[in-house]
């Protein structure tokens, strides 16, 4: 991925891509395969575009959602349950 002006983010995303491309290399040394990646930031900063690029580079599926899609409910744990369901789907 090409992240202009942010070498640390670029390095971290390159590690994520490598991990997703070749998980056996990492599981051999005891690492666990991630079930997903959460990105945080304000609206319009390119989180979705960056996530699509990382998924495309790694050749893995891309599932996106937003906080509003999880709904604000009065029941505790419902949002977390929806997040777990998304990760299970992935």
N, C-alpha and C positions, 0 to 999 in steps of 0.2 A: 504493500500500500504506500501511496505517496502522501505524506502528511507534511506539508510545507512549514518550515520553521519550528518544528517540534520533534527533535531527534529522539527524545525519550519515548514519546507516544509511538513513533515509528518503530522503534526497537521492540516495544511491548507488543504492538500489533503483529510484527514479523514473527515473534515468538508464538503468538496465538495461532497464526496461519501455519507455522511449522508443526505445532502440536496437533492441530486438526488434520493436517495432511498425513502425518506419520505418528499416530498415537502409540503404536507398538514400541517405537524407539524410546518413548518416555515411560511407558508402563513397565518396561524391563528394569528401570532404575527406581521403581516404586511410586511414580507419579500417578495421580488419578485423572482420567479423562473428564474434562468439564462437561456439564450438562447444558451449559449455556453461558452467555456473556451478557452482563448488564451494562448499559452505557448511560451516563448521567450528563445532563447539561441543559441549558436553556433551549427554547424553541428556535429553530432555524440555524443551528450551529453545525449541522451536518452529521448528526449521529446515525440517522437511517442510511444515508449515502455511504458513510464509512463502514457501517455494519454489512451492508450489501456487498461492498468491495471486498471486505475480509472473507465473507462467505464464498464469494465468487472465486477468489484466489485459492481458497482452501478446498473448493469443490464440495461444500456441505450445504445443507438446506438453510434457508433464512426464514425465520418467523418473527414478525414484529408486532408490537402492541404498545399501547400507551397507558398511562395511569388512568385516563378517562375511560378507556375501554374496560378497565377492571371494575369500574363503578364505585361510587362512594355509597356504602351501605351502612346500616346501623348495626349490623352483625359483625362482631369481632372475628377475624380470621377468614372471612369470605374472600377478601382480596388476595391473601396469601394462598388460599386454596386454588384460586384461579391462576396464580403464577405457577404453582406446582403442576397444575394440569397442563399449562403451556410447555413447561420443561419436559413433562412426560411425553407430550406429543412430539417434541423435538427428538 
